Amino acid sequence: MISKNHMKKVVKIVAGSLWALPFMAFAQNTNYISNLISDAQGLLDQLVVLLIALAVVWFIWNVIKYTMSEDEEGKGKAKSQMIWGVIAIAVIVSIWGLVAILQGIFGVSTDSADNVNRLLPR
């Protein structure tokens, strides 16, 4: 006799397998996968540029607040926010540069569609 616990595990495995079937069907189409990866890469590239732009705007906004502020408390708050803006810019740009260095070291192309097509079996 099969226990209820064992039966629940079997049902979970079957349900998970059925859920994965459409993805296995999409795996046959390498164009779909390469297009998906290219789209994701393009989105991430745009996100990095947006984050850098937001950090620069944040820094400039706090420089303006610092220069316009007349009391020491306002200047201190704006100064600490400027420091955080510089840190954010430095972190984003350094991670971006580190990824570029690693791509160069390992010879990874920035064209993700070529990478996917090269790795997938024909």
C-alpha positions as CSV (number, residue, x, y, z in Angstrom):
1,M,0.0,0.0,0.0
2,I,1.3,3.4,-0.9
3,S,1.3,6.0,1.9
4,K,-0.3,9.4,1.5
5,N,3.1,11.1,1.9
6,H,4.6,9.0,-1.0
7,M,1.5,9.7,-3.1
8,K,1.9,13.5,-2.5
9,K,5.5,13.4,-3.6
10,V,4.5,11.5,-6.8
11,V,1.8,14.1,-7.6
12,K,4.2,17.0,-7.1
13,I,6.8,15.4,-9.4
14,V,4.2,14.7,-12.1
15,A,2.7,18.2,-11.8
16,G,6.2,19.7,-12.0
17,S,7.0,17.7,-15.1
18,L,3.8,18.7,-16.8
19,W,4.6,22.3,-16.0
20,A,8.0,22.0,-17.6
21,L,6.8,20.5,-20.9
22,P,6.1,23.8,-22.7
23,F,9.6,25.0,-21.9
24,M,11.1,21.8,-23.3
25,A,9.1,22.4,-26.5
26,F,10.5,25.9,-26.7
27,A,14.0,24.5,-26.2
28,Q,13.8,23.0,-29.6
29,N,13.7,26.4,-31.3
30,T,17.1,27.9,-30.8
31,N,16.0,31.2,-32.5
32,Y,13.5,31.7,-29.7
33,I,16.1,31.2,-27.0
34,S,18.7,33.4,-28.6
35,N,16.1,36.1,-29.2
36,L,15.0,35.8,-25.6
37,I,18.5,36.2,-24.3
38,S,19.3,39.1,-26.7
39,D,16.1,40.9,-25.5
40,A,17.1,40.3,-21.8
41,Q,20.6,41.6,-22.5
42,G,19.3,44.7,-24.2
43,L,16.9,45.3,-21.3
44,L,19.8,44.9,-18.8
45,D,22.0,47.3,-20.8
46,Q,19.3,49.9,-20.8
47,L,18.7,49.3,-17.0
48,V,22.4,50.0,-16.3
49,V,22.3,53.2,-18.3
50,L,19.1,54.3,-16.5
51,L,20.7,53.5,-13.0
52,I,23.7,55.6,-13.9
53,A,21.5,58.5,-15.1
54,L,19.4,58.3,-11.9
55,A,22.5,58.3,-9.7
56,V,23.9,61.3,-11.5
57,V,20.6,63.2,-11.3
58,W,20.5,62.3,-7.6
59,F,24.0,63.7,-7.1
60,I,23.3,66.9,-9.0
61,W,20.0,67.4,-7.1
62,N,21.8,67.2,-3.8
63,V,24.5,69.6,-5.0
64,I,21.8,72.1,-5.7
65,K,20.2,71.4,-2.3
66,Y,23.6,71.9,-0.7
67,T,24.3,75.2,-2.4
68,M,20.7,76.5,-1.7
69,S,20.5,75.5,1.9
70,E,21.2,78.2,4.5
71,D,21.2,76.1,7.7
72,E,23.9,73.6,8.7
73,E,21.5,70.8,9.2
74,G,20.3,71.0,5.6
75,K,23.8,71.3,4.3
76,G,24.9,68.2,6.3
77,K,21.9,66.2,5.0
78,A,22.6,67.2,1.4
79,K,26.3,66.5,1.8
80,S,25.7,62.9,3.0
81,Q,23.2,62.3,0.2
82,M,25.9,63.6,-2.3
83,I,28.3,61.1,-0.8
84,W,25.8,58.3,-1.3
85,G,25.3,59.5,-4.9
86,V,29.0,59.3,-5.6
87,I,29.1,55.8,-4.0
88,A,26.2,54.6,-6.2
89,I,27.8,55.9,-9.4
90,A,31.2,54.3,-8.4
91,V,29.5,50.9,-7.6
92,I,27.5,50.8,-10.8
93,V,30.4,51.8,-13.1
94,S,32.8,49.5,-11.3
95,I,30.5,46.5,-11.7
96,W,29.9,47.4,-15.3
97,G,33.7,47.6,-15.8
98,L,34.3,44.3,-14.0
99,V,31.8,42.5,-16.2
100,A,33.6,43.9,-19.3
101,I,37.0,42.8,-17.9
102,L,35.7,39.3,-17.2
103,Q,34.2,39.1,-20.7
104,G,37.6,40.0,-22.2
105,I,39.5,37.5,-20.0
106,F,37.2,34.6,-20.8
107,G,36.6,35.6,-24.4
108,V,32.9,35.9,-24.1
109,S,31.3,37.9,-26.9
110,T,28.8,40.6,-26.1
111,D,26.5,39.3,-28.8
112,S,24.5,36.8,-26.8
113,A,22.7,35.3,-29.9
114,D,26.1,34.1,-31.3
115,N,27.0,32.6,-27.9
116,V,23.7,30.7,-27.6
117,N,23.9,29.3,-31.2
118,R,27.5,28.2,-30.6
119,L,26.6,26.4,-27.4
120,L,23.4,24.6,-28.4
121,P,23.6,21.3,-30.4
122,R,22.5,21.3,-33.9
